[in-house]
Amino acid sequence: MPQRAAGSATLADVAREAGVSLATASRALNGGTRQVSGTLRESVLQAAERLQYTANVPAQAMARGRGNVVGLLVHDIVDPYFSSIASGVMRVAARHGLTVTIASTENRPEKELEYVTTLRGQRARAVILAGSRNEDSALQRNLTKELKAFEAADGRVVVIGQRKLPFDTVMLENGPGAAALAGRLTGIGHRDFLVLAGPPGLLTSRDRVLGFRDGLAHHGVSLPANHVLHAEFTRDGGYAAMVRALESGFRGCVFAVNDVMAVGAMAACRDHGLDVPEHIAIAGFDDIITLRDIRPSLSTVRVPIERMGEQALDFILDDRAASPRVKPITGEVVLRESTQPLEGK
């Protein structure tokens, strides 16, 4: 008998090999409302193994009305913040037999809409949007329309970020966290501040800048408009903005609105012959676990990033609520070596 190519067997081949009907083979392999007895199911599984049968996942999704795939959409897969969210999502998904697919928008908001459309066509079980919302109202309206169509087809939607879309949301309290950091930094003597911010339309960056400014004002310290430098929300963005600050002569305390920008800023200081914190202080936001071993250790706002991913999956696994739910996530200020107290404060 000719050797069959691995993965080329059909469900009909498996049914024939096991001596059962096509419907029985389908229920044994794909599940369904009618149960297959243990003996028959074992026979089908053994036949599938002998034939090296690979299930047609899209066909299964069509048969069930939805699949077992959860689409996780992130802005930048290289950023450890998003990989930590993915870790939390995947940990819970594995316990419930769900498969997580990750797509990166590469910081292009319009890509979210394309991915959601694709996931709706594939009848994915759920979609999780992780990352900042954007101020582009037309884009958000179109995205909301597509997500509502996804939900209408029995899919589930969860957002990790701001409470800007009408779906279950894991909401990180960016403003209060940044305000608390400002208070702690003024408390150890710092008075001259500069902020490395992300693109102007990125809401996470905007909320953290506003929160930091409010926190400084509460302690009698101002943040001049020209002390907020916008750049890409990345390590290289932080590096480039820090170079601009150093070339302008700034030597105070820098708040980078995320940890990867802070790391870029520290690299720029090093390349310009400046020591942190001896010559300049730097703080970030997120407390990404993969960056905790850098030296000097980074002051930041600690966020339970993996737990945010877990909470998103918990929303999906729960019964639908009558109205969108919100789970607030609060950060905790952690001061480390990169922002030492100033003498004579």
Backbone torsions as a table, in degrees:
resi	resn	phi	psi	omega
1	MET	NA	132.5	-178.2
2	PRO	-62.2	146.5	180.0
3	GLN	-73.4	128.9	-179.7
4	ARG	-83.2	137.7	177.9
5	ALA	-64.6	140.3	-178.6
6	ALA	-59.8	131.4	177.4
7	GLY	85.1	1.2	-176.7
8	SER	-93.9	-9.0	179.9
9	ALA	-67.0	145.9	178.4
10	THR	-101.9	169.3	177.2
11	LEU	-62.4	-35.4	178.1
12	ALA	-63.1	-38.3	177.1
13	ASP	-61.5	-42.8	179.9
14	VAL	-64.0	-43.9	179.7
15	ALA	-60.4	-44.0	-180.0
16	ARG	-64.1	-42.9	-179.3
17	GLU	-63.9	-37.9	-177.7
18	ALA	-85.9	-10.3	-179.2
19	GLY	71.4	36.4	179.7
20	VAL	-128.5	172.1	178.0
21	SER	-74.8	161.8	178.2
22	LEU	-61.6	-39.1	-179.8
23	ALA	-64.1	-41.3	179.3
24	THR	-64.9	-42.4	178.6
25	ALA	-62.2	-40.9	179.6
26	SER	-62.9	-45.7	179.9
27	ARG	-65.2	-36.9	-178.3
28	ALA	-66.3	-37.6	-175.7
29	LEU	-91.6	-34.2	-171.4
30	ASN	-107.5	-9.2	-176.8
31	GLY	82.3	177.2	-179.2
32	GLY	159.0	-179.8	-177.5
33	THR	-74.3	-28.9	178.3
34	ARG	-95.5	129.5	-176.7
35	GLN	-85.7	149.8	176.2
36	VAL	-106.0	135.6	-178.3
37	SER	-59.3	156.4	-177.3
38	GLY	-57.2	-41.7	-178.3
39	THR	-65.9	-47.3	179.9
40	LEU	-64.9	-42.0	-178.8
41	ARG	-62.3	-42.9	179.2
42	GLU	-62.8	-39.3	178.6
43	SER	-62.3	-42.3	179.6
44	VAL	-67.2	-43.1	-179.9
45	LEU	-61.9	-40.6	178.7
46	GLN	-66.4	-39.5	177.5
47	ALA	-63.5	-41.9	179.1
48	ALA	-62.8	-37.7	179.2
49	GLU	-68.6	-42.2	179.8
50	ARG	-62.6	-38.4	-176.7
51	LEU	-88.6	-1.8	-177.6
52	GLN	55.2	46.0	-178.3
53	TYR	-72.1	133.4	175.0
54	THR	-114.9	125.5	-176.6
55	ALA	-65.6	144.6	173.8
56	ASN	-87.3	96.9	-173.2
57	VAL	-61.2	-44.5	177.6
58	PRO	-59.6	-38.4	179.2
59	ALA	-66.0	-38.4	176.7
60	GLN	-60.8	-42.9	-179.7
61	ALA	-61.5	-41.4	178.2
62	MET	-62.1	-40.2	-177.4
63	ALA	-69.2	-37.2	-176.7
64	ARG	-86.3	-18.1	-174.1
65	GLY	94.8	-19.9	175.0
66	ARG	-161.8	157.8	-179.3
67	GLY	-96.9	-167.4	177.8
68	ASN	-110.1	19.6	-176.8
69	VAL	-96.1	133.7	172.7
70	VAL	-111.2	121.8	178.2
71	GLY	-90.6	122.7	177.6
72	LEU	-107.5	115.4	-178.5
73	LEU	-104.0	120.9	-178.5
74	VAL	-122.3	163.3	-179.0
75	HIS	-81.9	-36.1	-173.3
76	ASP	-152.6	105.8	-175.5
77	ILE	-67.1	-19.9	179.4
78	VAL	-75.2	-26.7	-177.4
79	ASP	-70.7	122.7	-179.5
80	PRO	-59.7	-22.5	176.6
81	TYR	-58.2	-46.3	-177.4
82	PHE	-75.3	-33.5	176.9
83	SER	-67.2	-31.3	176.5
84	SER	-69.3	-40.4	174.5
85	ILE	-59.8	-45.4	-179.8
86	ALA	-59.7	-38.2	179.0
87	SER	-60.8	-43.6	178.7
88	GLY	-65.3	-42.8	179.2
89	VAL	-61.5	-47.3	-174.8
90	MET	-69.5	-30.7	179.1
91	ARG	-63.0	-46.1	179.8
92	VAL	-72.2	-39.9	-179.2
93	ALA	-58.9	-41.0	-178.3
94	ALA	-61.7	-33.5	-179.7
95	ARG	-72.0	-15.8	-175.6
96	HIS	-120.6	17.0	174.9
97	GLY	68.6	26.4	179.0
98	LEU	-100.7	147.7	177.2
99	THR	-106.1	131.2	-179.0
100	VAL	-104.5	126.0	172.2
101	THR	-110.1	136.9	-175.9
102	ILE	-113.3	132.2	175.7
103	ALA	-127.5	136.9	179.3
104	SER	-104.1	131.3	177.7
105	THR	-82.8	-7.7	-176.8
106	GLU	53.1	40.6	178.5
107	ASN	60.1	29.0	175.2
108	ARG	-113.5	100.5	-173.5
109	PRO	-54.9	-33.3	-178.1
110	GLU	-64.9	-21.0	179.3
111	LYS	-68.1	-27.8	178.0
112	GLU	-57.6	-45.4	-179.1
113	LEU	-60.7	-42.2	179.2
114	GLU	-62.7	-43.6	-178.5
115	TYR	-67.1	-40.6	179.0
116	VAL	-62.5	-41.6	177.3
117	THR	-59.7	-42.4	178.7
118	THR	-64.2	-45.1	-179.1
119	LEU	-64.9	-35.4	176.8
120	ARG	-64.9	-41.0	178.2
121	GLY	-65.3	-29.6	179.2
122	GLN	-87.2	0.1	-178.7
123	ARG	56.5	43.4	175.6
124	ALA	-62.0	154.0	-179.1
125	ARG	-72.2	-37.7	-174.9
126	ALA	-156.7	162.3	172.9
127	VAL	-134.2	135.8	176.7
128	ILE	-117.0	122.8	176.6
129	LEU	-100.1	111.4	-177.0
130	ALA	-109.6	122.8	177.4
131	GLY	130.1	173.1	-174.2
132	SER	-64.8	145.2	168.4
133	ARG	-79.6	166.7	-177.4
134	ASN	-118.4	154.4	-177.7
135	GLU	-76.1	-5.2	-179.5
136	ASP	-69.4	100.5	-173.1
137	SER	-67.9	-37.0	179.5
138	ALA	-63.6	-42.2	178.8
139	LEU	-63.2	-42.1	-179.8
140	GLN	-67.1	-35.9	177.4
141	ARG	-64.3	-44.0	179.7
142	ASN	-65.5	-39.6	178.8
143	LEU	-64.9	-43.2	178.9
144	THR	-60.9	-42.1	179.0
145	LYS	-60.3	-44.3	-179.3
146	GLU	-68.4	-38.4	178.7
147	LEU	-67.0	-36.7	177.6
148	LYS	-67.0	-35.7	175.3
149	ALA	-65.8	-37.2	176.7
150	PHE	-62.2	-44.7	178.3
151	GLU	-66.0	-37.6	-179.5
152	ALA	-64.0	-23.6	177.0
153	ALA	-92.0	21.5	175.6
154	ASP	78.1	17.3	173.7
155	GLY	-87.3	167.9	178.2
156	ARG	-119.6	146.5	-177.7
157	VAL	-129.7	133.1	174.5
158	VAL	-134.9	139.9	178.2
159	VAL	-112.9	135.3	171.6
160	ILE	-111.2	112.0	-177.6
161	GLY	150.1	-133.0	-179.6
162	GLN	-81.1	158.4	176.0
163	ARG	-88.2	73.1	-175.8
164	LYS	-118.7	-12.3	179.8
165	LEU	-118.7	147.2	-173.6
166	PRO	-80.7	57.5	-179.8
167	PHE	-140.3	166.9	175.7
168	ASP	-51.5	134.1	-173.3
169	THR	-134.5	131.4	167.7
170	VAL	-94.1	105.3	-167.7
171	MET	-103.6	114.9	175.9
172	LEU	-82.6	126.3	-178.2
173	GLU	-82.4	81.3	-174.9
174	ASN	-66.5	-47.2	-177.2
175	GLY	-60.7	-52.8	179.1
176	PRO	-60.3	-36.4	178.4
177	GLY	-64.6	-43.3	179.1
178	ALA	-67.5	-37.6	178.3
179	ALA	-63.5	-41.2	178.6
180	ALA	-64.1	-38.7	177.4
181	LEU	-63.2	-44.0	178.3
182	ALA	-58.0	-41.9	179.3
183	GLY	-63.3	-41.1	-179.8
184	ARG	-68.3	-37.9	-178.6
185	LEU	-69.9	-39.8	175.0
186	THR	-67.0	-30.8	180.0
187	GLY	-66.0	-22.2	178.0
188	ILE	-104.0	16.3	168.6
189	GLY	106.5	-4.3	-177.7
190	HIS	-78.4	139.7	-179.4
191	ARG	-133.3	-20.8	-177.7
192	ASP	-107.5	111.3	-172.3
193	PHE	-121.8	151.7	172.9
194	LEU	-139.7	141.9	-178.3
195	VAL	-114.9	130.9	171.0
196	LEU	-96.4	105.8	-173.9
197	ALA	-104.6	162.6	175.3
198	GLY	-81.6	-168.8	178.0
199	PRO	-56.8	145.3	-175.3
200	PRO	-55.8	-32.8	-176.8
201	GLY	-84.9	-1.2	-176.7
202	LEU	-85.6	117.7	-171.0
203	LEU	-68.7	-33.9	177.9
204	THR	-60.0	-47.3	178.6
205	SER	-62.5	-47.0	-179.2
206	ARG	-58.1	-46.1	-178.1
207	ASP	-64.0	-37.7	-179.7
208	ARG	-71.8	-37.5	176.5
209	VAL	-64.2	-48.2	-179.6
210	LEU	-62.4	-42.0	178.8
211	GLY	-63.8	-40.9	179.5
212	PHE	-65.4	-43.4	179.1
213	ARG	-61.8	-42.8	179.0
214	ASP	-64.1	-39.8	179.2
215	GLY	-64.0	-39.9	177.0
216	LEU	-65.0	-44.9	-178.6
217	ALA	-59.8	-37.2	179.0
218	HIS	-60.5	-25.4	179.7
219	HIS	-108.1	20.7	173.2
220	GLY	75.7	22.5	-178.7
221	VAL	-118.6	134.7	-179.9
222	SER	-99.2	157.1	175.2
223	LEU	-122.9	101.8	-179.1
224	PRO	-59.6	148.9	-179.1
225	ALA	-58.5	-35.6	-179.3
226	ASN	-79.2	3.1	174.5
227	HIS	-101.0	15.9	171.2
228	VAL	-116.6	110.2	-176.2
229	LEU	-107.7	123.0	-178.7
230	HIS	-92.0	140.7	178.8
231	ALA	-157.5	179.7	176.2
232	GLU	-62.8	149.2	-175.9
233	PHE	-81.8	48.1	-171.8
234	THR	-138.7	174.4	175.8
235	ARG	-59.2	-46.2	-179.0
236	ASP	-66.7	-33.5	175.5
237	GLY	-63.2	-43.4	177.5
238	GLY	-62.5	-39.5	179.4
239	TYR	-62.6	-48.8	-176.5
240	ALA	-63.9	-42.7	-179.8
241	ALA	-66.7	-37.3	179.5
242	MET	-66.7	-37.5	176.7
243	VAL	-59.7	-43.4	178.0
244	ARG	-61.2	-40.8	-179.8
245	ALA	-65.6	-44.1	-178.8
246	LEU	-65.5	-39.9	-179.5
247	GLU	-68.2	-21.0	175.6
248	SER	-84.5	-6.1	177.7
249	GLY	95.9	7.5	-177.9
250	PHE	-67.8	135.7	179.1
251	ARG	-141.1	30.3	-178.2
252	GLY	-98.3	-130.9	-179.0
253	CYS	-113.4	127.9	-176.2
254	VAL	-105.9	131.4	170.4
255	PHE	-109.8	113.2	173.4
256	ALA	-93.6	132.1	-169.5
257	VAL	-73.4	-5.2	164.8
258	ASN	-148.4	165.4	-173.6
259	ASP	-65.6	-36.8	-177.4
260	VAL	-68.9	-33.5	172.6
261	MET	-65.4	-37.5	178.2
262	ALA	-63.2	-39.8	178.5
263	VAL	-64.4	-41.1	175.3
264	GLY	-61.0	-39.9	178.6
265	ALA	-63.8	-41.3	178.9
266	MET	-63.9	-38.4	178.0
267	ALA	-65.2	-39.3	178.6
268	ALA	-64.1	-40.9	177.0
269	CYS	-61.3	-45.7	179.7
270	ARG	-60.4	-43.3	-179.5
271	ASP	-68.2	-19.1	177.8
272	HIS	-100.7	13.0	175.1
273	GLY	74.8	22.4	-180.0
274	LEU	-109.6	139.5	179.6
275	ASP	-96.4	140.8	173.0
276	VAL	-106.9	124.7	7.7
277	PRO	-100.9	9.9	-174.9
278	GLU	-58.5	-43.4	-177.7
279	HIS	-101.5	-27.1	-177.7
280	ILE	-155.9	141.0	-179.6
281	ALA	-101.4	145.9	-178.7
282	ILE	-138.7	135.8	174.9
283	ALA	-132.0	154.6	180.0
284	GLY	-124.0	-155.8	-180.0
285	PHE	-156.1	127.4	173.6
286	ASP	129.8	-39.3	-174.8
287	ASP	58.6	56.0	178.6
288	ILE	-64.1	127.7	-171.4
289	ILE	-62.6	-33.4	-178.2
290	THR	-72.4	-10.3	179.8
291	LEU	-105.0	5.0	-175.7
292	ARG	-72.8	-14.3	-178.7
293	ASP	-94.3	2.3	178.5
294	ILE	-70.2	154.7	179.4
295	ARG	-126.7	133.1	-3.6
296	PRO	-67.3	153.4	-179.1
297	SER	-63.3	145.7	-168.5
298	LEU	-93.2	125.5	168.7
299	SER	-69.7	141.8	-173.6
300	THR	-165.5	-177.8	170.7
301	VAL	-107.5	114.3	-176.7
302	ARG	-76.2	127.6	179.4
303	VAL	-121.1	133.8	177.5
304	PRO	-75.5	75.4	-168.4
305	ILE	-64.2	-47.4	-178.9
306	GLU	-62.4	-36.8	179.3
307	ARG	-63.5	-32.2	176.9
308	MET	-62.5	-41.5	176.6
309	GLY	-64.6	-41.1	178.3
310	GLU	-62.3	-42.7	-179.4
311	GLN	-63.2	-37.1	178.1
312	ALA	-60.5	-43.9	179.3
313	LEU	-68.9	-34.8	177.0
314	ASP	-60.5	-41.3	176.7
315	PHE	-58.0	-43.0	-178.1
316	ILE	-64.8	-39.3	-177.0
317	LEU	-77.1	-23.4	178.2
318	ASP	-72.3	161.7	172.2
319	ASP	-63.5	152.9	177.1
320	ARG	-62.2	141.5	177.2
321	ALA	-94.6	161.6	-179.5
322	ALA	-66.5	-29.6	178.5
323	SER	-142.4	159.1	-177.9
324	PRO	-56.8	136.7	179.4
325	ARG	-97.1	154.7	178.0
326	VAL	-131.1	128.6	175.7
327	LYS	-113.3	103.8	179.7
328	PRO	-71.8	140.2	177.3
329	ILE	-120.3	123.4	-176.7
330	THR	-104.5	137.5	177.0
331	GLY	-90.0	167.9	-179.3
332	GLU	-131.9	126.8	-179.8
333	VAL	-71.0	132.5	176.7
334	VAL	-129.5	112.6	178.0
335	LEU	-93.6	129.5	-178.8
336	ARG	-127.3	-154.9	-171.1
337	GLU	-69.0	-25.3	-173.3
338	SER	-72.5	-9.6	176.9
339	THR	-135.4	77.5	-179.9
340	GLN	-74.3	151.1	176.8
341	PRO	-60.6	143.3	176.5
342	LEU	-86.5	141.2	177.0
343	GLU	-72.8	147.7	177.9
344	GLY	65.4	34.5	-177.0
345	LYS	-67.3	NA	NA
